Amino acid sequence: MLGNRSFGDRSFGDKAGGDGSGRRALILVENLSVPFDRRVWQECTTLRDAGWEVHVICPRGEKRDTEPEAVIDGVRIHRYPLRAATGGPAGYLREYGSALWHTARLARKVGPVDVVHACNPPDLLFLPALWSKRQGARFVFDQHDLVPELYLSRFDRGEDLLYRAVCALERMTYRAADVVLATNESYRDVATRRGGKRPEDVFVVRSAPAVDRFQPVWPEPELKRGKPHLLCYLGVMGPQDGVDYALRALAKLRDEFGRTDWHAVFVGAGDAFDAMVELSRQLGLSEQVQFTGRIPDADLVRYLSTADVCLSPDPRNPLNDVSTMNKVLEYMAMGRPIVSFDLREARVSAGDAAVYAPANDEAEFAKLIALLLDDPEQRARMGKIGQERISGPLSWRNSQAALLAAYAAACREHTSVSADDPVRTGRRPRR
């Protein structure tokens, strides 16, 4: 089993493609800058340590990762300016069109590579990857999100024309890919069932916290703003992330359970941030709920080290039920007990490190918070379970082995592509 192999075992590395000496990999990212994208950065450093020359093409950040060119820890990063989408579908068309143009431009600057590794969303990066494929590169599709499910969960428009378009783009990406990286078994099932990939061409490379980033420090009671308990949310604040569910649950915790012995801090940003601040005000929570925006890692660790309970309020929808939530893994790394809605992959990740409310039931979510606040021994047990899972079966060490095995599979000799496959070859089919 991959998880039982040591990453430091060079004989295993050679067999699994870990020895990338003389080989070049190009990683394409559109929705986050690097190294801010933690999963991508862990993949970059894993490949670098295995001997690969790693290049990354990504957008520039707004406050960090702003340089157009950088070499960080031996990884070469090429960044382009990108304005995030606003104003509906037209805004996304402008964003993605600009991203594709810059990605193709920079890929030509990087030159020939052995592997081009595209991270979604969106499912459009197979287009610039085709140029590298025509130069002989293998294509690795790193599926961070199921975009059709993301569309249904985020926009609530049903299976309309745009939904059918994103499904078509996903199919074309699967067809172009030599190997698929799935973040969990649910995504792997989609790649084989819906994407038609052979099981041996799909590798589960789970995301894992950077443990050097998440090291507990002494709690700081002053962060609780004079209350006995601190509740903490960490993560993106988008329409599908459930911050509104958490706020309504906190209002119920106050109004239906009579609990005012807590202060809550919401760490993170996103396109729903302003709406969530306003919802907090409407619910009368402004004095008990603090929104920090994005904060430095040191401050994040201070809040998490002081938190009594951490919140994972992602509601059940087509995307969340099958997705692994990074915040859950990060809470576990910090030894924090978690309240979550009952989602399939949340249970796979957290196990007994979390308690689970029926999906989207805000009153039960509030009740579980109250129960944990009253039981410090259970909180301590849950926190220990989480840390043991992160250092054991969910550690990045296991994902490193899977990533290197995926690269080995992509680089093996295989049957040449059919000349009639326009997606893989970029040529028109014969009539």
Salt bridges, closest charged atoms under 4 A:
ASP19 OD1 - ARG10 NH2 4.00
GLU43 OE2 - ARG39 NH2 3.52
GLU43 OE1 - HIS117 NE2 3.64
ASP49 OD1 - ARG48 NH2 2.80
GLU53 OE2 - ARG24 NE 3.05
GLU53 OE2 - HIS55 NE2 2.74
ASP65 OD1 - ARG64 NE 3.79
ASP65 OD1 - ARG79 NH2 3.81
GLU67 OE1 - ARG79 NH1 2.97
GLU69 OE1 - HIS78 ND1 3.01
GLU69 OE2 - LYS109 NZ 2.85
ASP142 OD1 - ARG39 NH2 2.95
ASP142 OD2 - HIS117 NE2 2.97
ASP142 OD2 - HIS144 NE2 3.30
GLU149 OE2 - ARG194 NH1 2.67
ASP160 OD2 - ARG157 NE 3.00
GLU170 OE2 - ARG194 NH2 2.85
ASP178 OD2 - LYS133 NZ 3.62
ASP178 OD2 - ARG138 NE 3.53
ASP178 OD1 - HIS414 NE2 3.89
ASP178 OD1 - ARG424 NH1 3.46
ASP189 OD2 - ARG193 NE 3.13
GLU200 OE2 - ARG198 NH1 3.27
ASP201 OD2 - ARG198 NE 2.81
GLU220 OE2 - ARG302 NE 2.82
ASP244 OD2 - ARG248 NH2 3.42
ASP255 OD1 - ARG254 NE 2.65
GLU256 OE2 - LYS252 NZ 3.37
ASP261 OD2 - HIS229 NE2 3.89
ASP261 OD2 - ARG259 NH2 2.83
ASP271 OD2 - ARG154 NH2 2.07
GLU278 OE2 - ARG281 NH2 2.42
ASP297 OD2 - ARG38 NH2 2.97
ASP297 OD1 - ARG213 NE 3.04
ASP299 OD1 - ARG302 NH1 2.92
ASP308 OD2 - LYS224 NZ 3.29
ASP308 OD2 - HIS229 ND1 3.76
ASP308 OD1 - ARG379 NH2 3.55
ASP314 OD2 - LYS327 NZ 3.11
ASP321 OD1 - ARG316 NE 3.87
ASP321 OD2 - ARG344 NH2 3.86
GLU330 OE2 - ARG213 NH1 3.90
ASP342 OD1 - ARG347 NE 2.65
GLU362 OE2 - ARG248 NE 2.70
ASP374 OD2 - ARG259 NH1 3.06
ASP421 OD1 - ARG175 NH2 3.01
ASP421 OD2 - ARG424 NE 3.72
